[in-house]
Amino acid sequence: METPRRATLSVAIVTLNEEANLPRILASVAWADEIVVVDSGSTDATRAIGESHGARVVTELWRGFAAQKNFALSLCTSEWVLSLDADEAVSPELAASIQKVIAAPPSHTAYALSRRNFFLGRWMRYGGYYPDPKLRLFPRGQGTFQETPVHETAIFAGKVEMLHGDLLHDAYPTLTSYLDHMQRYSTLGGGIAVQRGRTGRSLFSFLNGVLVNPAATFFYNYTLRAGFLDGREGLLLHLYHSAYVSWKYAKAWEHAGRANP
C-alpha cells in the first residue's frame, strides 16, 4: 500500500532587528518545508541570519502588527501555515505534535498552542500567564489576524483544537526590554481606550483607570491567581504590569485633551 503524502508546512515570522532571537526560532522549525521571514527594515544581522538558515527573507515596510503578519501569511505556499513571533521557539514536544497533524491532508481544523512565557529567564507558571493559548496553526488561506493596533489575535471560522507541547516565549530577558515594550504598548492601548470612550473625563473614571483598575489587576493576578508562586520575578512582572495599566489610561486621558472633571 502506498504511504499517504504528508502535507507541507510554511512558517511565517515577522522581524525587526531580531538577530538575538532569530537563530533560536529558526533552529526550532528547521524541519518545516518553507520559512518566510518578513523584515521591516532591520539594521542588524537579521536578514543575513534568516538567509543563512534557508529562510526566504522579504523586506516590507511596517504595516502594523496584524497587517504585517497577514502579509507574511500571504507569501506562504504550503498547505499548512504556522505563524510565530521572532522571540518564540517551538519545543520538541510541540514540533512532534505539529508534524503529526500535518501527516494528513489539511482539514477544516485549526490549532491553538500553549505558550510558555519567560520573564527575566524564569517561566511564569502562575498569575494567568500559562498556558496562554494562541491560535497559530491553520490550513493556508483559512486563518487571519484581526486588524487591531495591539494584541492582535488570529481568527478561524472552523473548529479549533489544542496541541500538546509548548511554544517557548522569551519576550522579556531584561527589565529594560520589558519596560520599553510596555511604554510602546501603553501608548497603543491608550489610543484604543480613547476609541472606546474611556478618556477619564470625569474624576471617577480617571481615578478608576489610573489607580483602581491597576490595583485590582495586581491583586487579582498576583494573589487570587497565585502569581506570588513565581518568586521575585513574578512580583516584578505583576507590579509592572499593573503600572502599564495605569500608564495606558493616563495616556488615554492625555490624548483626549486632559479634560478637567
N, C-alpha and C positions, 0 to 999 in steps of 0.2 A: 504494500500500500504506500502511495506517495505521501510524504510528510507535508502537512499544510504549510503554506508560506507564512512566515512571520510578517506582521505589519511593520511598517517603518515608523521611526520616531525622529522628530525635529525638536531641538531645544532652542528656545528664544530667550536672549538675555539683552537687557539694555544697560549701557555703561556710560560713565563719565569719570575719568581719572581713577580707574579701579585696578591699577597694577598690583596693589597689595592683596586684593581678594581674587582676582581672575584666575590665577593658576590653580587655586583650590577648587573652585567650582568647575573649571574645565576638566580637571583630572577626575572629578566625581561623575562626569557624564561622558567620558571619553568613549564609552560603548555605544553612544547614540549614533544614528545614521547621518544626522546633519546637526550642526551647531551654527546658529545665526546670532551674531553679535551686532547690535545697532548702537553705534557710539555717537554721542552728541558733541564731539569736539575735544577729546582728551588731549592734554598736553604732556602726559607721561607716556609710559611704555604700554598702555592698554592695547592699542592696535597691534603692535608687534607681538605681544604675548598671545593675543587671540589668534593671529595668523600662524604663529609657531605651533599652536595646538590643533591646527587644521580647521579652525572656525572660519566661516565666511563673515568678514567684517564689513559693515556698511556704515558710512557716515551720514547722519541725518540730524539737522538742527533740532533742538529740543522742542517738542510739541506739547509737553505736559505729560504727567505720569501715565494716564490711561491711553492717550493717543499714541505715545511713543511705544508702549507695549503692544497696542493693536497693530501699529505699523510693523513691528518685528514679527508678529504672528502672520501678517500678510505675506511676508517673504519666505515663510516656511513651505516646503514642498512635500513633506512626509504625510502619512495618513494620520498619525497622532502628533500632537504638539504639547510640549511641556514648557510652561513659562516660568522663568526663575529670575530672581534678583541677583545682582553680582555679589552680594555679601551672603549668599546662601550656598549650600552644597548638599548633594544627595547622599544620604548614608548608604552603606552597603545593603542594609535590610530594605530600604526604600527602593534602591536600584533593582533588587531582585523582584520586588512586588510589581514595579513598572514593567519589567521585562516579561513577567508572567501575563500581565494584562495585554501587552501588545503581541503576545504569541498567537492571538486570534485576530481575525479581521475586526476593524472598528465597529462598535455598536453605538446605539444612541444612549451611551452612558458616559458620564464624566467622573473624575475622581478628585477628592479633596485630600490634602496631605497634612499630617500633623507637623506643626513647626516647633522645633526646639529652640527657643530664644536664649541667647547668651548675653550677659551684661557684665562687663569687666572680666570676661573669661569664665564666668560662672553660669551654669544652666539655671534659668529661672523656672523652677518646677511648680511654684505656687503663685498665689495672688492673681490668678486669671491669665497667666502667660503661657500655660500649657494645658491642653495640646494645641491651642491656637490654630484650628483647621483653616486651610487655604485652598480654594479651588484652583488648580493649576494644570491638570492633565485632562485633555479632551480631544475628540476627533477634530481634525483640521477643518476650520470654517464653521464650527458649531459652538465655539465659545468666544467671548469678547469681554473686554474690560469696560466698565461703566465710566463715562466721562464725568469725573469729579476732580476738583483741584487737588485733593489729597485723600489718602486712604482709599485708593482705587480698589475695586473688587471685581472679580470675574463673574460673569453670569452665563448660565447654560439652561436651555429650555427643557432638557430631559432629566433622566434620573441621575442622581449624584451619590456616589459611594465613597467610603473612606478606604485608604490603602494602609497596609501595615508598613511600619518604618517611619523614620523622621526626616524632615527637611531641617538641616542644621543652619541656624541663622545667627551669624556672628556680627550683629549690626553695630554694637557699641563696645569696642575693645578698650576705649578710654573715656573718662568723664568729659574731656573736651569734645570728642566726637559726638557724644550724646547731647550735650548742651547746645552745640552748634546745630544739630539736627532738630532739636526741639524749638530753637529760635525760628528756624525756617518754617516748621510745621505749624507753630502757633500763629505765625503771620497768615498762612494759608487758611488755617482753621478759623481765625478771626474774620477773614473775608466771608467764609461760609456762614458764620454766625450772623453777620450783617445781612446777608441774603435772606436768612430765616427770620429776620426781625428782632434778633437778640442783641440790641445795641446798648443796653444799660442806661437807657434814657431816664428811667425812674431810679431813685436811690435804692429801692428794694431790689430791682433787677440787677443793678450794678453790684451791690454787696453780695447778692446771690451768686453772680458769675465769678467775681474775683476773690471771694472769701468762703462762702458757704459751700458751693459746689466743689472747689478743690479740697476742702477739709473732709467733706463727705466721701469724696473719691478715695482719699488716702485711708480713711477709717474702713471703708468697705473692702478695699483690695488688700491692705496690709494686715487688718485684724480679722474680718469675717471670712476672707478668702485665704487666710493663712500665709500672706506674703512674708510675715516675720520669720518663717521657717527657712527662708533663703539667705539668712545671715545679714552681714553688713551690706553686702551688695543689694539684697532685697530692700533694706531700709532706704538706701540711697536712691534706688530706682523708683520706689513708690513716692518718696518725698519729692523728688524732682519731677516726677510725672504730675503730681498734684500742682506743682509750680507751673508746669506747662499749661494746665487747665486754666489757671489764673491768668497767665500771660495771654492766652487765647481770647478770653473775654475782655481783658483790659485793652487789647489791640482792637477788638470789635468796637468798643466804646470810643477809642481814639479815632478810628477810621470813620465812625459815624459823626464825628464833629465834636466830641467831648461835650455832648449836650448836658446842661445842668438840670437837676430834678426840679 
